[in-house]
Amino acid sequence: MTTQRKLYIFLLGLFICIYLLPLGIRPLMEPDETRYGEIPREMISSGNWISPHLNGLRYFEKPPLGYWLNAVSIMAFGENRFAIRLPSALSVGLSALLIMLLIRQAYPRNEIWVGPIAALVFITSLEVPIVGTFAVLDSMLAATLTMTMTCFFLASQAERGSSRQRWLLIAAGISCGLAFLIKGFLALVVPALTMGAYLIWQRRWRDLLGLAWLPLIAATLTALPWSLAIHRQEPDFWNFFFWHEHVQRFLGGEKAQHAEPFWYFFLTAPAIFMPWTFLLPAAGLGLRINAPRTETRQLIQFCLAWFCLPFLFFSLSSGKLLTYILPCFPPFAILVSIGLINLLRDGRQRPFQIGSRLAIFIFGLLPPAFLLIQFIGIGGVTPPYSKNWQGLTALAGLTVMALLPLAASRAQNWNKKIILFGLSPALLLCVTPFLMPDQTVEKKSPGALFLQHKKEINSNTIILTDEVSLRAACWYLQRSDILIVRDAGETAYGIGYKDAQGRLLNLVQFRDKVMANQGNIVLIARNSNYQEWIPFLPHPKTIADNGSSGYIWATF
């Protein structure tokens, strides 16, 4: 078996262990995972694949492609955790394949290390597996944008006017259109910034327009059928989606959703790019070594534009979530791979050794700190796990994460150095689905409570929830007619339609509804909210909870 084939088998096995095998283990987390399961479930149930709905209410925060992919997975594998997480995990795998394809075109065929190591950097960078094993849309967006960038770069390298260039530009446009159907206009901004900056850097002024028109047409044609269909079915969709989900989020200042300061991503980047953060100085030095091939130098320039411009763009946005910069991870992985290999092949091991030793020191602090918190107790901090086997498993994962950088620093071959370092978080990532802290499960995973009492309801039971519990109640109880108490939250837009009147109850209406329908009422809410509402309510017939900071299930 060739070394190259061994590398591919190694990467496939690592991907399966981190991304596929654990998908069905961890309980669904509120609010994102149940949302991105429930909206596809309602699409399947209602047969309406054009207009997204949550709890039977219009939900226009995202276009439909991510919901469609989750719905197809649900139809194939059933309504379960594995099904709604699978598209996200497969998107990570697609991004890794595209990274290797892109590098393969910029390096000689006998160069077998850069592509696989870049894929290793990508799938082990902390944010990528965290997001890629959750049922959210960001990994799907990152995959389609990676496909857009890959096709465009290869088109820019092809002979001007050739059929290869035209087909690659069309493919770039189609993938950009698919990205638009996942998250909207953001999918147009990221490629435009990257491609424009790269062509200006290359002083290819003619290509600024010459390479843009074909992808733009292809992207428009890809997104147009659904865009017209949603306008015909829901004329107000584009007004809400453009102004609320884009303009307000970018320019909304302190009122923007998830408002954070400009430097937020700069402050959090060292953590989310772990463990490779420690080797960034070494990789930076390696990138300064002149590449012998023009294609390689151009790829480095392209990836610098691809990483820096979107990173700055998202930093300028008023609303920020860590997942927003997920599209920056593919170019990050490529740059780190090229830089480290250049440096170590040049015989300059000292920067790598310094980074490894820093990782050994930082990661080495984690096992004793965890031991003090979990098994000994310190400073009144609540141990994260009530079961000793979970604590021991977490301790083993943290210990391996500290030991592998040590093995990397002592390895003689440069390729073993990089691979051993990259594997440092692998064991911890593989076992993380078994290691959700008890308080996190209590606060974020009410599924076990809801399923335990699901038999108490029938099709005539009136279900009331607070906004926090709504998505999980819809998903686990398979209902889309739940009444919401006091705060509509993210369903506020849908509640505003005439056909949704009566779905949101103030506290007086809430009390009256319970009093008038005793014997046929189930209330699901956060325990903290229920404690506030107790003075408004009669004594419940039965009540159960999953913890003081979790959820209650009350019948009246």
matplotlib code that plots the C-alpha trace (Angstrom):
import matplotlib.pyplot as plt

x = [0.0, 1.4, 2.1, -0.5, -3.2, -2.3, -2.7, -6.2, -7.3, -5.9, -7.9, -11.0, -10.8, -10.1, -13.1, -15.4, -14.3, -14.7, -17.6, -19.8, -19.7, -20.7, -23.6, -26.3, -24.9, -25.2, -28.7, -30.0, -29.0, -31.4, -32.1, -30.3, -30.5, -34.2, -34.9, -33.0, -34.7, -38.3, -38.4, -37.5, -40.0, -42.7, -41.8, -42.2, -45.4, -47.1, -45.7, -44.7, -41.1, -41.1, -41.9, -40.1, -42.3, -41.6, -44.5, -46.7, -45.6, -43.7, -40.0, -38.1, -34.6, -33.0, -33.5, -34.5, -31.6, -30.2, -33.7, -34.1, -30.8, -31.9, -35.3, -33.8, -31.7, -34.7, -36.6, -33.7, -32.8, -35.8, -36.5, -33.4, -30.2, -28.1, -30.3, -30.4, -26.7, -25.5, -25.6, -23.5, -20.9, -20.8, -20.3, -17.0, -15.9, -16.7, -14.7, -11.7, -11.9, -12.1, -9.0, -7.0, -8.3, -7.3, -3.8, -3.4, -3.8, -1.1, 1.6, 3.4, 1.7, 4.6, 3.8, 1.7, 1.9, 0.5, -3.1, -3.6, -1.9, -4.1, -7.1, -5.8, -5.4, -8.9, -10.8, -8.9, -9.2, -11.4, -14.4, -14.7, -15.6, -17.7, -19.9, -19.6, -21.2, -24.1, -27.3, -26.6, -26.2, -22.7, -20.8, -23.1, -22.4, -18.7, -18.7, -20.5, -18.3, -15.2, -16.5, -17.0, -13.5, -12.0, -13.7, -12.9, -9.2, -8.9, -10.7, -8.3, -5.4, -7.0, -6.3, -8.3, -11.5, -11.0, -13.9, -12.2, -12.3, -15.9, -17.1, -15.2, -16.7, -20.2, -19.5, -18.3, -21.5, -23.7, -22.0, -22.3, -26.0, -26.3, -24.6, -27.1, -29.9, -28.4, -27.8, -28.7, -26.7, -23.7, -22.9, -22.3, -20.2, -17.5, -16.6, -16.8, -14.4, -11.9, -11.9, -11.8, -8.8, -6.9, -7.3, -6.3, -3.2, -2.4, -3.0, -5.4, -7.7, -9.4, -10.4, -12.3, -15.2, -14.2, -14.2, -17.3, -20.2, -20.4, -20.5, -23.0, -25.3, -25.0, -25.6, -28.6, -30.1, -29.5, -31.2, -34.0, -36.6, -37.0, -36.6, -39.6, -41.6, -41.2, -42.1, -45.2, -46.2, -45.0, -44.6, -43.1, -40.3, -37.6, -38.5, -38.0, -35.1, -33.1, -33.6, -33.9, -31.5, -28.8, -28.9, -30.0, -27.6, -24.6, -25.4, -27.7, -25.1, -25.9, -29.5, -28.2, -28.7, -25.6, -24.0, -20.2, -17.3, -15.0, -12.2, -14.4, -13.1, -9.5, -9.9, -11.6, -9.5, -6.7, -9.1, -11.2, -8.1, -6.6, -4.3, -2.8, -2.7, 0.6, 2.3, 1.1, 4.5, 6.2, 3.8, 4.2, 7.9, 7.5, 5.2, 8.0, 10.1, 9.8, 7.8, 9.4, 6.1, 4.1, 0.8, 1.9, 2.7, -0.7, -2.5, -0.8, -1.9, -5.5, -5.7, -4.5, -7.2, -9.7, -8.9, -8.2, -11.0, -14.0, -12.4, -12.3, -15.8, -17.4, -15.4, -17.1, -20.5, -22.4, -23.9, -21.4, -21.3, -18.2, -19.7, -19.7, -16.0, -16.2, -15.6, -12.1, -11.0, -10.2, -7.7, -6.3, -5.7, -4.0, -1.7, -0.7, 0.0, 2.2, 4.0, 4.8, 6.0, 8.1, 9.7, 10.5, 11.7, 14.1, 15.6, 14.3, 12.8, 13.3, 10.1, 8.1, 9.7, 8.9, 5.3, 5.1, 6.6, 4.2, 1.3, 2.8, 2.8, -0.7, -2.3, -0.3, -2.1, -5.5, -5.4, -4.4, -6.9, -9.7, -8.6, -8.9, -12.4, -13.9, -12.5, -11.0, -13.2, -11.7, -13.1, -16.7, -16.9, -19.5, -17.9, -19.0, -19.9, -21.8, -20.5, -16.9, -16.4, -17.2, -14.6, -12.0, -12.7, -12.3, -9.1, -7.7, -8.6, -6.9, -3.8, -3.4, -3.9, -0.9, 1.3, 1.0, 2.7, 5.5, 5.8, 5.7, 8.6, 10.7, 9.8, 12.6, 10.6, 9.0, 5.8, 5.4, 5.9, 2.9, 0.7, 1.3, 0.7, -2.5, -3.8, -3.4, -7.2, -8.4, -9.2, -11.0, -13.0, -14.0, -15.3, -16.8, -20.3, -20.2, -19.0, -21.6, -21.5, -24.5, -25.5, -25.3, -27.6, -30.0, -30.2, -30.0, -31.4, -35.0, -35.7, -35.6, -38.2, -40.5, -40.3, -40.9, -44.2, -45.2, -47.8, -49.8, -50.9, -53.2, -54.2, -56.7, -54.3, -53.6, -49.9, -48.4, -44.7, -42.4, -40.3, -37.3, -39.0, -40.9, -38.5, -37.9, -41.6, -42.5, -39.7, -40.2, -44.0, -44.4, -46.8, -47.0, -50.0, -48.3, -49.4, -46.6, -46.6, -45.5, -42.6, -42.7, -38.9, -37.7, -41.3, -42.3, -42.5, -44.7, -46.9, -47.6, -49.7, -53.5, -53.7, -51.5, -53.7, -54.2, -51.0, -49.2, -50.7, -50.0, -50.0, -53.7, -54.7, -52.4, -54.1, -57.6, -56.6, -55.4, -58.5, -60.9, -59.4, -58.3, -57.9, -56.7, -53.6, -49.9, -47.4, -43.8, -41.4, -38.0, -38.2, -37.2, -40.1, -42.5, -41.5, -42.6, -45.9, -46.9, -49.0, -51.1, -51.9, -54.0, -52.2, -51.0, -52.4, -48.9, -45.5, -42.1, -38.7, -35.2, -33.5, -33.7, -32.0, -33.8, -37.4, -40.8, -43.7, -46.9, -50.5, -53.6]
y = [0.0, 3.4, 6.1, 8.3, 5.7, 5.1, 8.9, 8.9, 5.8, 7.4, 10.6, 8.7, 6.7, 9.9, 11.6, 8.6, 8.5, 12.2, 13.1, 10.1, 7.5, 9.9, 11.7, 9.8, 9.7, 13.2, 14.5, 17.3, 20.8, 23.7, 26.0, 25.3, 21.6, 21.2, 24.2, 22.7, 19.4, 20.8, 23.0, 20.2, 17.9, 20.4, 20.7, 16.9, 16.8, 19.8, 19.2, 22.9, 22.9, 26.6, 28.5, 27.5, 27.2, 26.7, 25.6, 26.2, 29.9, 31.6, 31.5, 33.5, 33.8, 31.5, 30.2, 26.6, 24.5, 23.6, 22.6, 20.5, 18.7, 17.9, 16.8, 14.4, 12.9, 12.6, 10.8, 8.4, 7.7, 8.7, 11.5, 11.1, 12.8, 11.1, 12.2, 15.9, 16.1, 14.0, 16.8, 19.1, 16.3, 15.4, 19.0, 19.0, 15.9, 17.7, 20.7, 18.5, 16.9, 20.3, 21.4, 18.5, 19.0, 22.6, 21.8, 19.0, 21.5, 23.8, 21.3, 18.6, 15.2, 13.7, 16.0, 13.7, 15.5, 19.1, 18.1, 15.5, 17.6, 20.5, 18.3, 17.1, 20.7, 21.5, 18.6, 18.9, 22.7, 23.1, 25.0, 22.7, 19.5, 21.3, 22.9, 20.0, 17.5, 19.9, 20.3, 23.8, 25.3, 26.8, 23.8, 23.5, 27.2, 26.7, 23.7, 25.5, 28.5, 26.3, 24.8, 28.3, 29.3, 26.1, 26.3, 30.0, 29.6, 26.7, 28.8, 31.7, 29.3, 27.9, 29.2, 32.4, 31.6, 27.8, 25.4, 24.3, 27.9, 28.4, 25.2, 26.0, 29.4, 28.0, 25.5, 28.3, 30.2, 27.2, 26.5, 30.2, 30.0, 27.0, 28.9, 31.7, 29.2, 28.2, 31.6, 34.3, 37.4, 36.6, 33.9, 36.6, 38.9, 36.4, 35.2, 38.8, 40.1, 37.2, 37.0, 40.8, 41.2, 38.3, 39.6, 43.1, 41.6, 39.8, 43.0, 41.2, 44.2, 42.8, 39.7, 41.6, 41.7, 39.1, 36.3, 37.6, 37.6, 33.9, 32.9, 35.7, 34.4, 30.8, 31.8, 33.8, 31.0, 28.5, 30.6, 32.1, 29.3, 29.2, 33.0, 33.5, 30.7, 32.2, 35.7, 34.3, 32.3, 34.9, 38.4, 39.8, 37.3, 39.3, 42.5, 40.8, 38.6, 41.5, 44.2, 42.2, 39.3, 41.3, 45.1, 45.1, 42.4, 44.1, 47.7, 47.4, 48.5, 47.5, 46.5, 43.9, 40.3, 38.8, 42.2, 42.1, 44.6, 44.7, 42.8, 39.8, 37.4, 38.5, 37.7, 34.3, 33.1, 31.6, 29.2, 28.2, 27.5, 25.2, 23.2, 24.9, 28.3, 27.3, 26.6, 29.8, 31.6, 28.6, 28.4, 32.1, 31.8, 28.9, 30.9, 33.4, 30.7, 31.2, 28.6, 27.2, 27.1, 30.0, 28.1, 27.6, 31.3, 32.2, 29.7, 31.3, 34.7, 33.5, 31.8, 35.0, 37.0, 34.2, 34.2, 37.9, 39.6, 37.6, 37.7, 41.5, 41.6, 39.6, 41.6, 44.8, 43.3, 44.4, 40.9, 38.1, 34.4, 32.3, 30.1, 33.1, 32.7, 29.0, 29.8, 31.1, 27.6, 26.1, 28.8, 28.7, 24.9, 25.3, 28.1, 26.3, 23.1, 24.9, 26.9, 24.1, 21.8, 24.5, 25.3, 21.7, 20.6, 23.5, 22.1, 24.8, 22.8, 25.4, 27.4, 24.1, 22.9, 26.2, 26.0, 22.3, 23.1, 25.9, 23.5, 20.9, 23.5, 24.9, 21.5, 20.0, 22.3, 21.0, 17.4, 18.5, 21.4, 19.0, 16.5, 19.2, 20.3, 16.9, 14.5, 16.7, 19.8, 23.3, 26.7, 25.6, 24.8, 22.1, 19.0, 18.8, 15.0, 13.0, 9.7, 8.8, 7.1, 10.3, 12.2, 9.5, 9.5, 13.3, 13.1, 10.5, 12.7, 15.8, 13.7, 12.4, 16.0, 17.0, 14.0, 14.0, 17.4, 16.0, 13.0, 15.4, 17.4, 14.3, 12.7, 12.8, 12.9, 16.2, 14.5, 12.5, 15.7, 17.4, 14.4, 13.6, 17.3, 17.3, 14.2, 15.7, 16.6, 13.6, 11.3, 14.1, 15.0, 11.4, 11.0, 14.4, 13.3, 11.0, 13.9, 16.6, 18.2, 17.4, 21.1, 21.5, 18.5, 19.9, 23.3, 22.5, 19.0, 18.5, 15.6, 12.8, 14.6, 15.3, 11.7, 10.3, 12.1, 12.2, 9.4, 11.8, 13.9, 13.2, 15.2, 17.2, 18.2, 21.9, 22.5, 25.7, 26.6, 29.5, 30.5, 28.7, 25.3, 25.8, 24.1, 21.1, 20.6, 20.8, 18.3, 15.7, 15.9, 16.2, 19.1, 22.4, 24.0, 24.9, 28.1, 30.4, 32.3, 35.9, 36.2, 35.1, 35.2, 34.2, 33.4, 37.1, 37.7, 34.7, 35.6, 39.0, 37.4, 37.4, 33.6, 33.3, 35.4, 33.7, 31.7, 34.1, 34.6, 37.3, 36.2, 37.0, 35.1, 32.3, 32.0, 32.1, 29.4, 27.1, 27.8, 27.2, 23.9, 22.1, 18.4, 19.1, 21.3, 20.6, 23.4, 23.0, 25.7, 26.5, 26.0, 29.6, 30.9, 28.5, 29.8, 33.3, 32.0, 30.0, 32.8, 33.0, 29.2, 26.7, 23.8, 21.4, 17.8, 16.5, 18.1, 16.8, 18.4, 17.5, 19.7, 23.1, 24.8, 22.8, 22.3, 21.4, 19.4, 20.2, 18.9, 20.8]
z = [0.0, -1.0, 1.6, -0.1, 0.2, 3.9, 4.5, 2.9, 4.9, 8.1, 7.5, 6.6, 9.8, 11.9, 10.3, 11.0, 14.6, 15.3, 13.1, 12.3, 15.0, 17.9, 16.1, 17.8, 21.3, 22.7, 23.5, 21.4, 22.6, 22.9, 21.0, 17.7, 17.3, 18.0, 15.7, 12.8, 13.4, 13.9, 10.8, 8.4, 10.3, 9.7, 6.0, 5.7, 7.7, 5.9, 2.4, 2.2, 1.1, 0.1, 3.2, 6.5, 9.6, 13.3, 15.4, 12.4, 12.3, 9.5, 10.2, 7.7, 9.3, 6.8, 3.2, 2.9, 1.6, 5.0, 6.1, 2.9, 3.5, 7.1, 5.9, 3.3, 6.1, 8.4, 5.6, 5.1, 8.7, 10.8, 13.3, 15.5, 16.5, 13.9, 11.0, 11.8, 12.5, 9.5, 6.9, 9.1, 9.6, 5.9, 5.0, 7.0, 5.0, 1.8, 2.8, 3.7, 0.3, -1.5, 0.5, -0.7, -4.3, -4.3, -3.0, -5.5, -8.3, -6.9, -6.1, -8.2, -8.3, -6.3, -3.3, -1.1, 2.3, 2.0, 1.1, 3.8, 6.5, 5.5, 5.9, 9.3, 10.4, 9.3, 10.9, 14.2, 14.6, 17.7, 16.2, 13.2, 15.1, 17.6, 14.9, 12.5, 15.0, 15.8, 13.8, 12.6, 9.2, 9.4, 8.3, 5.2, 4.4, 4.9, 2.5, -0.3, 0.1, 0.0, -3.2, -4.6, -3.7, -5.0, -8.4, -8.8, -8.0, -10.4, -13.0, -12.5, -13.1, -16.3, -19.8, -20.4, -22.4, -22.4, -21.8, -18.5, -17.3, -18.3, -16.6, -13.4, -13.3, -13.7, -10.9, -8.7, -9.4, -8.8, -5.4, -4.5, -5.3, -3.1, -0.3, -0.8, -0.4, 3.0, 4.6, 2.2, 0.9, 3.2, 0.7, -2.0, 0.1, 1.2, -2.3, -3.7, -1.1, -1.5, -5.3, -5.8, -3.3, -4.9, -8.5, -7.4, -5.6, -8.9, -10.8, -13.1, -13.6, -16.7, -14.8, -12.1, -14.5, -17.0, -14.4, -12.5, -14.9, -15.5, -11.8, -11.1, -13.8, -12.6, -8.9, -9.9, -11.9, -9.1, -6.5, -8.7, -8.7, -5.0, -4.7, -7.0, -5.4, -1.9, -3.2, -4.7, -1.6, 1.0, -0.5, 2.7, 2.9, 1.2, 3.1, 6.4, 5.4, 3.9, 6.5, 9.7, 9.0, 7.1, 7.5, 11.1, 12.1, 10.4, 11.2, 14.3, 16.8, 20.4, 19.3, 16.9, 17.7, 19.4, 19.6, 20.3, 19.9, 16.9, 18.6, 19.6, 17.0, 17.6, 21.3, 20.8, 17.7, 19.8, 21.5, 18.5, 16.3, 19.0, 18.9, 15.9, 17.6, 19.2, 15.8, 14.1, 14.5, 13.0, 10.1, 9.5, 9.2, 6.8, 4.5, 4.1, 2.4, -1.3, -3.1, -6.3, -8.2, -9.3, -8.6, -5.0, -4.5, -6.0, -3.7, -0.7, -1.8, -2.5, 0.9, 2.7, 1.0, 1.7, 5.4, 6.1, 4.2, 5.6, 9.1, 9.0, 7.4, 10.2, 12.8, 11.4, 11.8, 14.9, 15.5, 16.0, 16.8, 16.8, 14.0, 11.6, 10.9, 10.1, 6.4, 7.4, 8.5, 5.1, 4.1, 7.6, 7.3, 3.9, 5.1, 8.3, 6.3, 3.7, 6.3, 8.7, 5.9, 4.3, 7.7, 8.7, 5.3, 5.4, 8.6, 10.9, 13.8, 16.6, 16.0, 15.9, 19.1, 20.8, 19.8, 20.9, 24.3, 24.9, 24.0, 26.4, 29.2, 28.6, 28.0, 30.8, 33.3, 32.2, 33.7, 37.3, 37.1, 36.1, 38.7, 41.4, 40.3, 39.5, 42.2, 44.9, 44.9, 45.0, 45.5, 45.8, 42.1, 41.3, 39.7, 36.1, 36.3, 38.8, 37.3, 37.9, 34.6, 32.8, 34.9, 34.3, 30.5, 30.4, 32.4, 29.9, 27.0, 28.5, 29.4, 25.9, 24.6, 26.8, 25.9, 22.1, 21.7, 23.8, 21.4, 18.5, 19.8, 20.2, 16.8, 14.2, 11.0, 10.2, 8.9, 12.2, 14.1, 12.5, 12.6, 16.2, 17.2, 15.1, 16.9, 20.3, 20.7, 18.7, 21.7, 23.6, 20.5, 20.0, 23.6, 24.0, 23.1, 26.2, 28.4, 28.4, 31.9, 34.1, 34.3, 30.6, 30.0, 32.7, 31.1, 27.4, 27.0, 28.1, 25.7, 28.3, 30.5, 27.5, 26.2, 29.6, 29.9, 26.2, 26.8, 29.0, 26.1, 23.1, 20.0, 22.0, 24.8, 25.0, 25.3, 26.6, 26.7, 27.3, 24.4, 25.7, 25.6, 22.4, 19.9, 22.0, 22.8, 19.1, 18.1, 20.9, 21.0, 17.2, 17.6, 15.7, 17.5, 20.8, 22.6, 23.7, 27.0, 27.5, 25.1, 21.4, 21.0, 17.6, 16.5, 17.0, 13.2, 12.6, 15.5, 13.9, 11.1, 11.4, 11.1, 14.2, 16.5, 19.8, 19.7, 22.1, 25.6, 28.1, 31.7, 32.2, 29.1, 30.2, 33.6, 32.1, 29.6, 32.3, 34.6, 31.7, 30.5, 33.6, 33.0, 29.5, 29.9, 29.9, 30.7, 29.7, 30.8, 32.3, 36.1, 36.7, 34.6, 36.3, 39.7, 38.6, 37.3, 40.3, 41.8, 38.6, 38.5, 40.3, 41.9, 39.2, 39.1, 38.5, 38.1, 37.2, 36.4, 35.3, 37.8, 39.5, 36.5, 33.9, 32.8, 34.3, 33.0, 34.7, 34.1, 35.2]

ax = plt.figure().add_subplot(projection="3d")
ax.plot(x, y, z, "-o")
ax.set_aspect("equal")
plt.show()
